[in-house]
Amino acid sequence: MDTITLHSLVYYKGDLDKVPPDDRLFFLMAGAISNDTQALNKLLAVIIGTPDHDNAIHKQANSAFATLALRMLTGRLNEAYKLVSKYSNKLIRPHYLDEMSDEAKEGFQKLHEYFGGKRSLILKVRDGMAFHSIPEHVEAAYARLEPKGDLGDYLGRSIGNTLYYTPEILHFETLMHLTGIHDAATAIETWVQDAQEQTSNFNSFIFGYVLVFAKRYLQDALDKLPDEAEIIPVEAFEALKLPYLSKFPSTDQDGPRES
């Protein structure tokens, strides 16, 4: 098993009580979104890297699974930019940006370039198929399907292995409409690339902010950081697999059944 080294930044609420309210609130909210985007980005990468066993149903199930992770990641990235945008001019630019690393500055700039100009794909997907179920989008996607096109669902004896695949086909249709790309695989690839790039930009920027924040307000904790280290056993990332379809830990081979 592999290992990684983690350093604990240990501080107290009394330390944060002394921090200006805007600085403290951004630190707390940005950290929460950073956790979410990192976790969802990992989940997405693991699902994408899970083998399909050359089985069409496995491929479709895993694509639906990956699309769910993407939709959730898309929503949190939109919240990430809303937070950054709110605090950019009153906090980040005047009080933090000059002291950040070049990597953090670049992440901050690229976030604004992506989200701040034309309506981004992430925002389109967030509004159109990620966090909102809009009847008009569903009806429009359904109307674009060919009358003889293959539709269908996979009904397992267990709830967890049942997959309603026709709604996923409608998601792909909606995505092609939102991207203007008339090939589902290319549209998904574009979406994945945008989400992963903006996850990296946001977290590079937040890491830079946290470092400046700690130097200003948590110096005692920062001084102890080298000694607050622990070696943690971890699985190699490329070894992680998470297929949609699986055998459940049950005396019934097919897992818990629907009632």
FENURRA-V92348 format. One record per backbone hydrogen bond with DSSP energy under -0.5 kcal/mol. CO is the residue of the C=O (numbers start at 1). NH is the residue of the N-H. If there is no record, write none. Layout:
co=CO nh=NH
co=CO nh=NH
//
This chain:
co=2 nh=234
co=4 nh=6
co=4 nh=232
co=6 nh=230
co=7 nh=9
co=8 nh=10
co=9 nh=11
co=12 nh=15
co=12 nh=16
co=13 nh=17
co=14 nh=18
co=15 nh=18
co=16 nh=19
co=20 nh=24
co=21 nh=25
co=22 nh=26
co=23 nh=27
co=24 nh=28
co=25 nh=29
co=26 nh=30
co=27 nh=31
co=28 nh=32
co=29 nh=33
co=30 nh=34
co=31 nh=35
co=32 nh=36
co=33 nh=37
co=34 nh=38
co=35 nh=39
co=36 nh=40
co=37 nh=41
co=38 nh=42
co=39 nh=43
co=40 nh=44
co=41 nh=45
co=42 nh=46
co=43 nh=47
co=44 nh=48
co=45 nh=49
co=47 nh=50
co=52 nh=55
co=55 nh=59
co=56 nh=60
co=57 nh=61
co=58 nh=62
co=59 nh=63
co=60 nh=64
co=61 nh=65
co=62 nh=66
co=63 nh=67
co=64 nh=68
co=65 nh=69
co=66 nh=70
co=67 nh=71
co=68 nh=72
co=69 nh=73
co=70 nh=74
co=71 nh=75
co=72 nh=76
co=73 nh=77
co=74 nh=78
co=75 nh=79
co=76 nh=80
co=77 nh=81
co=78 nh=82
co=79 nh=83
co=80 nh=84
co=81 nh=85
co=82 nh=86
co=83 nh=87
co=84 nh=88
co=85 nh=89
co=87 nh=91
co=87 nh=92
co=88 nh=93
co=91 nh=95
co=92 nh=96
co=92 nh=97
co=96 nh=99
co=96 nh=100
co=97 nh=100
co=101 nh=105
co=102 nh=106
co=103 nh=107
co=104 nh=108
co=105 nh=109
co=106 nh=110
co=107 nh=111
co=108 nh=112
co=109 nh=113
co=110 nh=114
co=111 nh=115
co=112 nh=116
co=120 nh=124
co=121 nh=125
co=122 nh=126
co=123 nh=127
co=124 nh=128
co=125 nh=129
co=125 nh=130
co=126 nh=131
co=126 nh=132
co=132 nh=134
co=133 nh=135
co=134 nh=137
co=134 nh=138
co=135 nh=139
co=136 nh=140
co=137 nh=141
co=138 nh=142
co=139 nh=143
co=140 nh=144
co=141 nh=145
co=142 nh=145
co=146 nh=149
co=153 nh=155
co=154 nh=156
co=154 nh=163
co=157 nh=258
co=158 nh=161
co=159 nh=162
co=163 nh=154
co=163 nh=165
co=164 nh=168
co=165 nh=169
co=166 nh=170
co=167 nh=171
co=168 nh=172
co=169 nh=173
co=170 nh=174
co=171 nh=175
co=172 nh=176
co=173 nh=177
co=174 nh=178
co=175 nh=179
co=176 nh=180
co=176 nh=181
co=180 nh=182
co=183 nh=187
co=184 nh=188
co=185 nh=189
co=186 nh=190
co=187 nh=191
co=188 nh=192
co=189 nh=193
co=190 nh=194
co=191 nh=195
co=192 nh=196
co=193 nh=197
co=194 nh=198
co=195 nh=199
co=196 nh=200
co=197 nh=201
co=198 nh=202
co=199 nh=203
co=200 nh=204
co=201 nh=205
co=202 nh=206
co=203 nh=207
co=204 nh=208
co=205 nh=209
co=206 nh=210
co=207 nh=211
co=208 nh=212
co=209 nh=213
co=210 nh=214
co=211 nh=215
co=212 nh=216
co=213 nh=217
co=214 nh=218
co=218 nh=222
co=219 nh=223
co=220 nh=224
co=222 nh=225
co=224 nh=227
co=224 nh=228
co=225 nh=228
co=227 nh=229
co=228 nh=8
co=230 nh=6
co=230 nh=232
co=232 nh=4
co=234 nh=2
co=236 nh=239
co=237 nh=240
co=248 nh=250
co=251 nh=253
co=252 nh=255
co=256 nh=159
//
